[in-house]
């Protein structure tokens, strides 16, 4: 894993993962958000412009991407709302 990070540092709540969905190499949006899209070898996201594979925690697992997808600043407001930024 090029940029190892435990799950606990990637998600504050196990049912939510908040990331910036932009590839950290060339700035494209990886595939895997929509039904039927290629999700890659680790069932996460796949960036077709250079063949990088992300796992479910959006950590880079394979390919030339230098680091995991970024996590923006965010906070939970109660149990059903989230504030990003």
C-alpha positions as CSV (number, residue, x, y, z in Angstrom):
1,X,0.0,0.0,0.0
2,X,1.8,3.2,-1.2
3,X,0.1,5.5,1.4
4,X,-0.9,3.3,4.4
5,X,-3.6,4.6,6.7
6,X,-5.8,2.7,9.2
7,X,-9.5,2.7,8.7
8,X,-9.9,4.7,12.0
9,X,-8.0,7.7,10.5
10,X,-10.1,7.5,7.2
11,X,-13.6,7.6,8.7
12,X,-14.8,9.1,12.0
13,X,-17.9,6.9,11.9
14,X,-17.8,3.4,10.3
15,X,-21.0,4.0,8.3
16,X,-19.7,7.2,6.7
17,X,-16.6,7.9,4.6
18,X,-16.1,11.5,3.5
19,X,-13.4,12.1,0.9
20,X,-12.7,14.5,-2.0
21,X,-13.5,12.4,-5.0
22,X,-10.7,13.7,-7.2
23,X,-7.7,11.7,-8.1
24,X,-4.5,12.9,-6.3
25,X,-2.4,12.4,-9.5
26,X,-4.1,14.1,-12.4
27,X,-7.2,15.6,-10.8
28,X,-9.8,13.3,-12.6
29,X,-12.8,11.8,-11.0
30,X,-12.3,8.1,-10.5
31,X,-15.0,5.6,-11.6
32,X,-17.0,3.6,-9.1
33,X,-19.7,6.0,-7.9
34,X,-22.4,4.9,-10.2
35,X,-24.0,1.4,-10.6
36,X,-22.3,-0.6,-13.3
37,X,-19.0,1.5,-13.4
38,X,-15.7,-0.3,-13.0
39,X,-14.7,-0.3,-9.4
40,X,-11.2,-1.7,-9.7
41,X,-9.4,-4.6,-8.2
42,X,-10.2,-3.7,-4.6
43,X,-14.0,-2.9,-5.2
44,X,-13.4,0.8,-4.4
45,X,-12.7,3.3,-7.2
46,X,-10.7,3.0,-10.4
47,X,-9.0,5.9,-12.2
48,X,-8.9,4.9,-15.9
49,X,-6.5,7.6,-17.1
50,X,-3.5,5.9,-15.5
51,X,-5.0,2.6,-14.1
52,X,-4.9,3.3,-10.3
53,X,-7.0,1.2,-8.0
54,X,-8.5,2.5,-4.6
55,X,-9.9,0.3,-1.9
56,X,-13.2,0.9,0.0
57,X,-11.5,3.4,2.3
58,X,-10.3,5.2,-0.8
59,X,-6.7,4.3,-0.1
60,X,-4.4,3.9,-3.1
61,X,-3.6,0.2,-3.5
62,X,-2.3,-0.1,-7.1
63,X,-1.0,2.4,-9.6
64,X,1.1,5.5,-9.9
65,X,-1.1,7.7,-7.6
66,X,1.1,9.3,-4.9
67,X,-1.4,9.3,-2.0
68,X,-4.9,8.4,-0.9
69,X,-7.9,10.4,-1.8
70,X,-8.0,13.5,0.5
71,X,-10.3,13.8,3.5
72,X,-11.8,17.3,3.8
73,X,-12.4,19.0,7.2
74,X,-15.8,17.9,8.4
75,X,-17.9,17.5,11.5
76,X,-21.2,15.7,12.3
77,X,-24.0,18.0,13.5
78,X,-26.1,15.6,15.4
79,X,-26.9,12.1,14.1
80,X,-28.2,12.9,10.6
81,X,-26.3,16.0,9.4
82,X,-22.7,16.6,8.3
83,X,-20.9,19.9,7.8
84,X,-18.1,19.8,5.3
85,X,-15.5,22.6,5.1
